[in-house]
Amino acid sequence: MSKLTLYNSLKTDLQTITGIKHVDLWRNQLANEDKENPFLYPAIFIQFMPHPFREKGKAGSTQEYDLIVRLHICFESYKDTDTDILTLTDDVFQKVHTKQYGDFNKLLRRNEEQDFDHDNVQDYIQDYSTLGHDTLASNTTTATLSPVITATINTAAQI
């Protein structure tokens, strides 16, 4: 399962939280508000933190990696009360913690912090860890044999 599939599944779940008005991939929208397409608050942005890959399986056909998924839960400071913010961040935790998507292990909350370095916006950050697995784009090999025989072999079984 790719990060794209993880992103789409997580986005779909986050959009079901009452009060969330926008979910998107993190592109540092808060620092670039004047260049971004407009969006409504509260908003959640999904960020995949940098991570190294490890080879797993025969011939490196699978890679695994420890992934931190960072959620930026963003509020307009002057429109939301403290209890609204805490309620919504707790709702995000309830929706995401221990959720499992495809070949990724359960998402487990590992960190929370607040970022106040944005004008009139609070960025409440939650980090979730998971173990990801990526297989090569193709798990099949096609070969031509003599006499002419075309065979498709599923290499995923070698893992």
C-alpha positions in Angstrom: 0.0 0.0 0.0 1.5 3.3 -1.0 1.4 6.6 0.9 -1.1 7.8 -1.6 -3.5 5.1 -0.6 -2.8 5.8 3.1 -3.3 9.6 2.5 -6.7 9.1 0.7 -8.0 6.7 3.4 -6.9 8.9 6.2 -8.3 12.0 4.5 -11.7 10.3 4.0 -11.8 9.4 7.7 -10.8 12.9 8.9 -13.4 14.5 6.7 -16.1 12.7 8.8 -15.2 14.5 12.0 -17.8 17.1 12.9 -16.6 20.6 12.4 -13.7 19.9 10.1 -14.0 22.0 6.9 -10.9 21.2 5.0 -8.4 18.2 4.8 -5.4 18.4 2.5 -1.8 17.4 2.1 0.6 19.7 4.0 2.4 22.2 1.8 3.2 24.7 4.6 -0.1 26.4 3.9 0.0 28.6 7.0 3.3 30.3 6.0 2.1 30.6 2.4 -1.5 31.7 2.9 -1.2 34.6 0.4 -0.1 32.1 -2.3 -2.4 29.2 -1.5 -6.0 28.5 -2.7 -8.4 29.7 0.1 -9.6 27.1 2.6 -11.9 27.2 5.6 -11.0 26.5 9.2 -10.8 24.3 11.1 -8.6 22.4 8.7 -6.4 19.3 9.0 -3.2 19.0 6.9 -1.5 15.6 6.5 2.3 15.6 6.4 4.6 12.6 5.9 7.9 13.1 7.8 11.2 12.1 6.2 12.1 8.5 6.6 14.7 6.0 5.4 13.7 2.7 3.7 15.0 -0.8 4.5 15.1 -3.7 2.1 13.0 -6.7 3.1 12.3 -9.9 1.3 14.2 -11.6 -1.6 15.9 -9.4 -4.1 14.7 -6.3 -2.4 11.2 -6.7 -3.7 9.8 -5.1 -0.6 10.9 -2.1 1.4 9.7 -1.2 4.9 10.0 2.1 6.8 9.1 3.7 10.1 6.7 6.5 9.1 5.6 9.5 11.2 2.3 10.9 9.9 2.0 14.5 11.2 -1.4 16.0 11.4 -1.7 19.8 11.5 -5.0 20.7 13.1 -5.4 24.4 12.3 -7.8 26.9 13.9 -8.4 30.6 13.4 -7.4 31.9 16.8 -10.0 34.6 17.1 -13.0 32.3 16.2 -12.5 29.2 18.3 -12.5 28.9 22.1 -10.0 26.8 24.0 -12.5 24.1 24.7 -13.5 23.9 21.0 -9.9 23.3 20.1 -9.3 20.7 22.7 -12.6 18.9 21.8 -11.6 18.8 18.1 -8.1 17.6 18.7 -9.5 14.9 21.0 -11.9 13.9 18.2 -9.0 13.6 15.8 -7.1 11.4 18.3 -10.2 9.2 18.7 -10.6 8.8 14.9 -6.9 8.1 14.1 -5.3 6.4 17.1 -5.0 2.6 16.5 -6.5 2.9 13.0 -5.0 0.5 10.5 -4.9 1.1 6.7 -4.0 -1.7 4.3 -0.4 -2.9 4.7 0.5 -0.2 7.3 0.6 -1.1 10.9 -1.7 0.7 13.4 -1.3 4.5 13.7 -0.2 5.2 17.2 0.0 8.8 18.7 3.5 9.6 19.7 3.6 13.4 20.2 1.5 16.5 20.5 2.6 20.1 20.4 1.2 23.5 19.5 2.8 25.9 17.0 1.9 29.6 17.6 4.2 31.1 15.0 1.3 32.0 12.6 -0.8 35.2 12.6 -4.3 34.5 13.9 -3.9 30.7 13.4 -3.2 28.0 15.9 -1.5 24.9 14.6 -2.1 21.9 16.9 0.2 19.1 15.8 -0.3 15.4 16.4 2.3 12.8 15.3 1.4 9.2 14.7 3.9 6.4 14.0 3.3 3.4 11.8 5.4 0.8 9.9 4.9 1.0 6.2 5.6 -1.6 3.5 6.1 -0.9 -0.2 6.4 -3.5 -2.9 7.8 -2.9 -6.3 5.4 -1.5 -8.8 5.1 -4.9 -10.5 5.0 -8.2 -8.7 5.0 -10.2 -11.9 7.7 -11.2 -14.3 7.0 -12.2 -17.9 9.3 -14.5 -19.7 9.4 -16.1 -23.2 10.6 -19.7 -23.2 11.5 -22.1 -26.0 9.4 -23.4 -27.6 7.6 -20.1 -27.5 5.7 -20.0 -24.3 4.8 -16.9 -22.5 4.4 -17.2 -18.7 3.6 -14.7 -16.0 5.1 -15.5 -12.6 3.9 -13.8 -9.4 7.1 -12.8 -7.7 5.2 -11.6 -4.6 5.1 -15.2 -3.4 8.9 -15.0 -3.0 8.6 -12.5 -0.2 
